[in-house]
Amino acid sequence: MRKWLLGLVAMAFMALPVMAQDEPVTNLNPSGAIVSSLPALPPAPIDPGDTVCGNLLYDRVNGLAAARYAGGGLDSWVMVHCEFSVPTEIQAFEWMAIDNTDGDWNGFDDVAIWKAATVEGGQANGVGDVLDQPNLPNTRVSNGEIIFNRNSWKYTLDITDVCLPAGSYYFGVRAVLNGGQSFILTVPCDGQKPIYFQSTSFGFPIAVPGRNVFGVDYCAAVNVIGKDCGGGDKFCEADCTKVKAKRCNICPPGVQKSNTPCQADPECRRGAKGKVAKLDCPDGLGGTCKYKKCKLNGICDP
């Protein structure tokens, strides 16, 4: 219990009465009225992808504040780290949380995405340098378990698809509440980078490692949903000044796709050499066009 309080003790003075442990688990709408006594499945994200980062296997050890009051006031970001080797389309987020009281839920969330260097360099101040979208509709579904004398919930938030270049990022989601707070449950880090925390309300206007606040490292029960957004199919263009036909009637001169993937050189730097492999003859006669003296021209060809 003490470890859990490390995450919540600074916020305890904001707490409201909670449901007793033997009360039934229910789905609630933002007004607090009971709408169902059974858990319901959240709607699937549009054009659903896969989990590209994170997991929801919470450890029942702690809860970390991630919330904002609907009318302004208290703010807390929990920032989770993800790293992508290819351009990745971000579509949705899922996370496991407990709320101070079930009636606090407002039905909306904020989401932000930061470049890792911004967060780890101490420059993040609660505004995403890649994406910052407030008041997005969410769903909240009962997980069917009481944790710390509170109902546990699975939150789901769909966003307008964002294609991120390969790289290292931090993601933040926080419930917009009528009062009280929402706490994302913790998971074992298992090789992941621990969370960062930002909250002007609690004296951390710049993101700091979670251990600075809680005394130990934590990771958070957050899933990032997405898919490869075509980086594997895109290659830098190359201007070629020499081409040799082998059993071809025609070999197109000029610009060709190189064999340099865009994710390897996202700027497709001008002046860089971009070897173009032998290409099949466009006339379908079974020969090849061999290109030489090629330079990348700064364009990523989809």
N, C-alpha and C positions, 0 to 999 in steps of 0.2 A: 504493500500500500504506500510506503514511503516513496518509492520510486515514482509511482503515479502522481503523488502530490508534488514532486519536483516539477512536473509539467504544469500543474494546475494551481499550485499554492498562491501564486501572484494574482490569480484571477478569482480566487475563491470568494472574495468579498462581493463579486458580481452575481454570485449564484442565486438561483430562485428555487423554490420547492421542487423536488423531483418525485417521480412516481415510485411507489413502494415496489419492492422486488417481486411480490406475489401478484401484482396487477397484470392483466393480460397485455401482451404486446400487440399494438395496433398501428395501422397507418393513419397519419393525421394530415389534415390540410393546413395551410399556414395560419388559419384562425384557431387551430387547436381542436376543431370538431372531429369526432371519430367518424371515419368514412369506411373503414373495413377492419375486420378482426383477423384477417389472414394476410400473410405476405403476398405481394404481387410482383410479377417480373417487370422490370423497367423496360421501356421501349428500346429497341436496338438502334444504335446510331445509324444515320443514313449512310449507305454504302459502307457497311462496317468493315473495319480492318482487324488487325490482331493487336494483342498487347505488345508494344514495342519497348516498353520499359516498366519496371516496377512489379509489385505483387501485392495481394490483399490478405496475405496470411498473417493477420495481426497476432501479437504475442500476449495480449492482455496485461501488459506491464505498465503502459503509460498512455496518456493522451496529450497531444500537443495543440495549443490553441491556434485556430485558423478561422477567423470570422471578422465580420464588419457589421456594425449596426446599420439598419436600413436608413435611419435619419442622420447618419454620421456618428462620429464618436469613435468608440473602440475599434482598433484595426490590428489584425495579426496575420502574417503570412508564414506558412510553412513551405519551404522551397526544396523540392526534390530534384536530384540530379539524374540526367539522362545523357547518353553519348551515342551518336549515330555515325556509322561508317559510310552511309549512303544518304542522299536526300530523302527526307521522311515527311510524309503528309500526316499532320496531327489532326485527328477527327473528334476525339472525345476523351473524357477523364472519368475514372471511377475511384471512389475512396470510401474507406470505412471510418465511421465517426460516431461519437456520442455527443449529445447536446445537453446543455444545462437543464432545459425542460423541453418536452416534446412540442409545446406550443410556440416555442421561439422561432421555429422554421418559417422563413418568409417566401420560400419557393424560388429564390434566385441565388446566383453565385457570381463571384468575380474570378477571372482567370488572367494570369500573366505569364509571359515567357521571357526569360533573360538569357543572354549569352553568359556562359559560365565565368568568363573573365570579369564580367561586370559584377557578378555576385561575389566571387572569391577575391576580387580586388578591392572590395569594400565600397563599391560605387553604387550599388543598388539601393534605392530609397523607397521601394514600394511601387514604383512605376516600371512596367516591363519595357525593355529596350527593343524587344522583338514584337511583342503583342501585349496589349493591355485592353481587356474588354470587361466592363462592369455589368452587373444586373442581367446576366444571362439566365434564362429559365432552366431549372434543374428538376430532377425527380429524386425522391427520397423513399426508400423501401425498407421495411423492417428486416433486420437480419435474424430475428427470432431469438436473440440472446440478450440477457441483462448483464451489463459490465459496469462495475463501479456503481451499482444501484441505478443505472440508467439504461434505457433502451439503446441498442446499437443499430446503426443504420448504414445502408449502402447508398451513397450519393452517386448520381450519374449526371454528367454535363456534356452536351454536344456543342461543338463550336463550328463556325465556318471553317472549312478545311484550310489549313495553312501548311504550305510546303517549306520545310526548313532545310537549308543546305546541310550537308554532312558537318558535324561539329559537336560541341559540348554545350549543354544547356541546363538551366534550372526552370522548373515549372512550379507555379503556385496556384492553388485553388482555395477559396474561402467562402463559406456560407454567408449570405446576407440575412441577418436575424432581426427580429423585432426587439429582442433584448437578450441578455445572457450571452452564451458563447457556444461554439462548436469546437470539438477537439478531435483531430485526426488520430487514429490509433497507431501505435508503433509496430514495426516489424523488425526482425533481425537484419542487420545490414548485409551480411553474406557477400562481402566484396564490393557492395555499392558504396558510393560516397555518402557520408552522413548528411542530414538535412542542414540547411541554413534557416535562420529565423529573423524576421523583421517585424517590428511593431513600435511605432512612435508612441502609442499609448503606454507601453510598458518600458520605455526608455531605450529602445533599440531602433533609432531612425534609419540606421544603415544595417544591412544584413550582416549577421555574425554567425559563426558555426554554432550549431545547437549545443555543443558542449559548454560554450561560454555562458549559456543561460541555465542549462539543466545539470551541469556538472559531469555528464557523460554523453557519449555519442548516441544518436538515435537515427533510424530511418523511419519512413512513414508508409502507411498502407494506402498507397496511391498507384493506380494503373494509368499509364498513358496509352491510348488506343490510336493506332495509325497504320500506315503501310508505306512501302517504297513508292515515292512519287516520280518514278521514271528515271532516276539517276543512272540505273544500270543500262538503260536503253539509249542514253544521250552521249554523243561524242563531239569533241571539238571539231570545228571546221578547219580545213587546211587549204591554203592556196598552193597549187602545184604548177610548176613551170615546165615540167618534162613528163611526158607519158609515152609509153611504148606499148603498141598493140601486139598481142600474140594470138593469131587466128581470129582476130576481130576486124570487122569492116570499119567500125567507128569506136573511138574511145573519147568520151566527153572531156574536154580540157578544163582547166581552171579549178574551181572550188570542189573539194570532195570531203567526205567525212573521214577524219583520221582515226587511228586506233587508240587515241588518248581519251579515256572516259572523262566526262565533265566533272565528276566528283574528285578525280585525281588532280585536275587543274580547273577549278570552277570559273576562273577568269579567262581560260584558254589563251594564255598570254601571247600577244603579238611578238613575233620574232623567235618564239620557241619552235624547235623542230617538231613536226608532227608526222611521223611515218604513216603513210597510207598503204595498207596492204593491197595485194593484187585483188582486183575486183572482177567479177564476171562481166563478160561482154553484154552490153545492153541489147544487142541484137539476138541474143539467145543462141549463138552458134557454138557455145561451149568453150570459147577462148577466154583470155584474161586481158585486162588493162593494167599495166604496171606503172605506178606513179612514183616520180622521184622529185627531188628538190622542192620539198613541201614545207611550208611554215604555217603555224597556227595563226588564225586571223582575229581572235578575240570573240568568236561567236560559238555558242553552244547550240548545236543543231538537234532539235527534238526528233 
